[in-house]
Amino acid sequence: MAKSLSKTNFLTCLDCSKNAWLKIHKPDIYKKYPLSSFELNIINTGNQIDELARGLFPNGTLVESRDDTELTERLMVNKTTVIYQPVFSTEKLITASDIFVWNSITNLYDLYEVKSSTSSEEGGGRKTEDYLIDIAFQKNILNDLGIEIGTLNLIRLNKEYVRIGDINLKELFIIENVTDQVNEKLGEIRQKMEGAYELLVSDKEPSGHCDCILKGWNSHCTTSEYSNHDLPEYPVHAIARINKKKLTELVDSNIFSIHDVPTDFELSDNQRRQVDTAQSDKEYIDSSGISEFLETMKYPLAFLDYETYPSAIPKYSGHRPYQQIPFQFSLHVINSHGDELTHYDFIYTEQGCPDEFVFLIWITSVLSGVALEECVHPTVINTIEVGRETADDNMANLLFVLLFQRTDRNDPFFWKHAVMLHNFVKHNLVNVCAVMPTGGSCADIPLCQEET
């Protein structure tokens, strides 16, 4: 392997040790399974956020090479005010930090680690605990080199930030001092660093399955197909939302195929239905449930599908980090039983914000005459008043139905609908007097508090 263990390879090893070993010793196998577009986007987003965060501490000096410890040392000797990507290495370990800032009061450098997630787990971000390992790896190397550091800080996106005009970096980012939390983990991480180094420096490939044998299908590593090649076509790892305890129990019992799961093995209702369907090789159709649902439908019916994309850095005024931006939709309408479907579609190809005024006017004009208000439950929408003659209330009705049938704000679809609803209010296309369920008010509409 390379002479030194990097932070990236260390973190990969913590996730799946054999995957990390293959990355270093058999890169042809590791690269056989290329990163997905989603994974590449995560990496690109992280790089963009890292560069943007440098604006919090401008006019710094960038260490461009990932092994240029000599330049880093010179910059620190000269007490360069701000250093981007300083590099530190020992005989076994190497790391690059995001930002070093000289503190003239303490005469020490403060370390800043930049992450592209939002600032709270509740807001969709990762737990602070997840990043302490990252910073502890750096701090242990700095300790080995005898480099005293001031504070250890974590920089993340502020999920509450709403862009108005130009981006305000001090509001976009939240800086958290995690010095004490990191120091508490130094010993624990030190042991893991030593274990990872010993494993990865060895030329002997770890035998058997990789660590992913005890993880759900969607959490498997890049090289899982190589390390777990003997898994059946439909393994127990594919059981929906199976937790580690249940999966471990099955694996320890040498049960790898979903067809071998015992009938008395404890599963949730949905999991049991999935297993029973696979084992019986028969379709499961909830005919009564479908019938009950269809009985609630009244013509005309509209079937709306649309696409959005999230931007970590708010691209437009009124937007938050990672807010979903709608740019395309497909709508099928059927007016009565037996009628043919009428199809409408739209994709935004201009410059600017896709969910702005022109996009909304186009949607409302398409939906003119589609009486969707009959689908609205009276406890959800009490009154809707159209603010412009050119606008029709049907799209507003549809959005309200879609939005408030999803009361879980962690559901990404909730926020897709909220974005569009926000812009209806913003552009005076609709004046909402009372749209929330019992006890709610206009002020409760997400993203609209500043506009109503």
N, C-alpha and C positions, 0 to 999 in steps of 0.2 A: 504494500500500500504506500501512499504518499507518506513522507516522513512524519508529518504532523496531522493530528486529528482536528478537523475544522468543526466549527459550531454547527454547520449545516449537516454534516455527516453524523455528528453526535445526536442531533435531534431526530434524524432519520433512524438511527440505531435505537433510540428510545421507543420509537413507534413500531419498528420491526427490525430486529437485529440482523436477520439473514438478508433482508432486502438491502440493508446498508453494506453488508459484506459483499454481496453480488455487485453492487454499484461500484465498489472499489476494485475488486479482484476479477470480476467477469462483466465488464461494462457492456460487452456485446449483448449479453442477456438482458441487462438492465435497460439498455437503449432499444431493445427489440419491442418494448411496449411503450411507445411514445406518450408524452403527456397529452391529455385531452385539451380541446380548446378552452374548456372551463378552467382547467388547471393552469394553462398558459396565461389566461386572463387574470387569474389571481396573482401570478408572479408579476405581470406587467402593472397591475394596479398597485402592488406593494412598492414597486420601483417609482411609480409616479408620486405616491404619497410620501415616500422617503425624500425625494427631491423637493417636493413642495414644502415639507416641514423644515427644510433648511432655511426657508424664509423667516422662520421665527428667530434665527440667529444668523443674520446676513453677513456677507463679506468674509466668509470663511475660506479656508484653503482645503482643497480636495486631494486626498491621497488616492490617486487613480489606480495604481497597481495593488492587487490583493496580497502581495507579499513584500511590499516596500516598507519594511520596519525601520530602515535607516532614515527615510524621509520623516516618518512619524516621530522618531527620536529627535531629529533636528528641530522640528516644529515645536515639540514640547519643551526642549531646552530653551528655545527662544520665547517661550510663553506666548505662542501664537494664540490670539484671542479665541478663534473658533476653528476647529479642525473637523472636516467631514471624512468619514471612513478611515480613521486611524487604525493601523494594523499592529498587532502584538503577537509574538510567538515565543514558545519555549522549545525545548528539544522534542517534545511530544505533541504540543498543542499550538493551534493558531486561531486567531479570531480577528474580526474587524468590527469596530463599534460604529454606530450611526453618526453620532455627533459628540464631540468633546468641547466644552465651553469653559474657558478660564474664569475662575472666580477670584477676583482681586481681594476680596475680604478674607477668604480662607486660604488664599494662595494655593489652591488645588483646582484640578480639573473636575467638573461635574460631567457625568455620563448621561446621555439621553438616547434611549432606544425607541425607534419609531415603528409603530404597527398600523396596519391599514384597517383594523377592525374598529367598530364603534366602542364607546367608552363604558358600556355596561352590558352584562349578560342579558338583562331584561330587554335591552334594545336590539338584541340580535348579535351583540359582540361576544367575544370570548371572555372567559373569566380571567381576572388579573393573575390568578395562580398559574395559568398556562404560560405566561410570559416571564415569571420569576426564574424559571429554569434557564431560559435564554440569557437573562442578565447575570445570573449566578455563574454561568459558564465563563462569561467575560471577566467577572470579578475575580474568580479563582485564578485565572491566568495573570491578571494584573497583580494579584497578591504574590504569585510565584516570581514575578519580575521585580517585586519590591516597589511597585508604583502605587502611591497612596492616592486614593480618589475621594472626592468630596461626597456629593449626593448621587444616588442612582435614581434615574427618572424614566418614566414610561409616558410616551406621547401617543395618544389615540384620537380618533375622530369624535367630535361631540355630536351625538345623535340628536340633540335638541337644536342645533344650529340651523338657521334658515338664511339662505343667501339673499341679500338685498343689495343689488348693484355688484360692485367688485367684491371678491372674496376677502373676508376679514380673517387672516390666519390665526389671530389670537382668540377668535371666537370659534373658528372651525376646529381647532385642536384643543384637547385637554391634556395638561401635564400633571402627572401624579408622582409624588415622591414615594418610591418603594424601597428605600434604603434598608430600613429595619426588616422588612419582609424578606428581602433578598439575603441579608446577612444571616437570617435564621436558617436558610436553606443551603448555605455554602458547604457544610459538612456532608450533607446528603448527596448533593450534586457532585461533590468531589469524588465520592465513592463510585458514582455512576460513570463519571468521566474516566476513571481508571479502568473500570470494567469494560467500557466501550473500547478503549484503546487496546487493551489486551486481546479482545475478540477480533477487532478489525485489523490488527497488525499481523495476525496469524494467517499463514497461507492455507490452512486447512479449512475447507468449506464446512459450515455448520450442517450437521446431518438432519434428516427428517423434514417435517413440515416447518414452515416459518410461523412466526407469532400470530399470524392472521388466522390460523386454524381455530382460534378461539374468538374470532370477531365475525360480526354479521357481514354478509356479502358486499354491501356497499362500502365497508371500511377496509377492504383488502388492499394490500400494498401493490406497488407497480409490478413486482415479480411474483405475485401470488400464484399465477397460472403455472409458473415453472416449479416453485417449491411445493405446491399442493396439487400436482398434476394428476394424482390418483383419486381426487374427489370425483364423485359421480356427477352426471349431467345436471341433476336436480338435487343439490346437497341441502342438508339441514340449515346451512348458513343462509339460504335464500328464504327461510321462513320470515315473514314480515315482522319487523321490530322485535326480533328475538333478543333477549338480553344475555349478557355474558354468563350468568349463573345457569340458565337453562341450556345454553349452547355447550358449556363446559360439561354439564351432566350428560348430555347426549354423546359428545366426543369421548369422554372418559368411559362411556359404555360401548364404545366402538360402533356407534350409530352415526353414519355419515350421510346416508341417503334419506330423503324425506319419505320414501316409501317404506322405510323400516322403523319409523317413529311409532312407539307403542300406542295403542288406543287409549290407555289410561295415563299417558304422560300429560302433565298439567300444562295447558296452553290457554291463551285467551280465546274468546269465541271466534274472532276473525282468523287467528292462527290455526285453530282446530278445523275451521271450514276449509282453509287452504290445504292443510294436510289431508283431510278426508277426500277432498276433490282430487288431489294428486293420486291418492292410493286407490280410489274407486275408478279413476279414469273417466268420470262422468261430469258433465257440466253442472254447475250449481246455478239455478235461476230462481230468484225470489219473486215468483209470479204474483203473489198477493201484495207484496210490497210495491212492485211496479204498478199494479192495478190501482192501488190506493193513491200512489203519486199521480198517475195519469188522470184520475178523477178530479184532482184539484186544479187541473189546467183548464183555462178558458180561452177561446179564440178571440182575436188573433194571437198567434204565438210567434215569438221572436227568439232566435238562437244566435247568441253573440259570442264570438271568439275574437281575441285580440292579443297582441304581443307587446311586451314592454322590455325595456332594458334598464338596469340600475347603474348609476354612476357614483362611484365612491366620492369623487369630488363634485359637489353640486355644480351642474353646468349652467343653470339658469336661475334667475331671481325667483324667489318663492320656493325653491327646492332645498331638500335636506340631503345629507350624505346617504347614499345608497337608495334614494327614493326612486321608485319604479316610474319610468317615463313611457307612456303609451305612444306608439308610432304607427300601428297597423291594426285594422280590424276587418272581420268578415261577418256579415249579418245575413241570416236567412229568415224570411218572414212567410208565414202561411196564414191566410186570413180566415179560412174556414175548413171544416173537414172535407177532404177530397181535393182541395185546391192544390195547385202546384206551388212549390217554393219560389219565392222571389229573392234573388241574391243581390246584396250590396257589398262593396268592399272599398277599402281605402288604405293607401300606404303613403306616409309622409316622406317626400323626397327633397323638400326645400331646406334651406339653411334656417337655423333658429330653433325655437322650442316646439316640438311636435304637438304638445297638448295645449297650445295657445289658441287664440280666438278663431282663426280660420279653420282649424281642425274641428273645433266644437260646433261651429256653424254648419260645417259640412255634415257632421253626424246628425244634427238636429233636423236639417233639411231632408235628409234621407228618411228619417223616421217620421216625418210629418204624416199624420193620419193613421199611424199604427197605435191603436187604443190599448196601450200596455197598462193604463191605470187600473184596468179591471183586475189585474194580478196583484194589486197593492193591498196589503192588509191594513185595515183602518187604524190599528194601534201603531203601525210603523209610519204611515204618512197621513197626517191630518189635513194639511192644506199646502198647496203649491201654487204660487202666483208667478206667472211669466212676466219678466221684466221688459221684454222686447217683443214687438209684433212679429219679428222675423223668426223668433225662437218658438219651438214647440215643446210642450211639457212632457212629451212621451219619453224622451231620452233621460230627462231628469228623473221621471218615475222609475225607469229601468235601473238607473244608477243607484237610486235609493234602495230599491228592492235588493239588488245585488250586494250593496254595501251593508245594510243593516240586518240582512239574514246571516251575515258573518260577524258575529260579535267578538270573535277572538282577534285582537289586533296583532297577534303574532303570525296570523295567517297572511302570507304574502298577497293573496287575492284581495284581502280587505284593503290593503294599501293601494293596489292598482285602482280599485274603484274610488278610493278616497282622493287620489290625485285628480281624477276626472271631475268628481263632484266639487272639489276645491276650485277648479277653474271655471265651472259653471257659475259659482258664486262670484268669483273674482272678476269675471267679465260681464256681470249683471245679466247673464242669460236667464237666470232664475232667482227669485227671491224666496228663500225658504223660511216660512213662518214657524212651522212646528213639524219637524220631520223625525225626531228621535222617538224611540219607544217611550212608553209612559215614564214620566219623571225626567226626560231629557229636554234639551233646549238647543237652539242654534249654536250656542257657544261650545257644545259638545262635539260638533262636527270636526273630525280631525283635519288639520292643515288649514282650517278656515277661520280660526279665532281672530286673526288679525284683519280678516277681510269683511266679516259680517257686521 
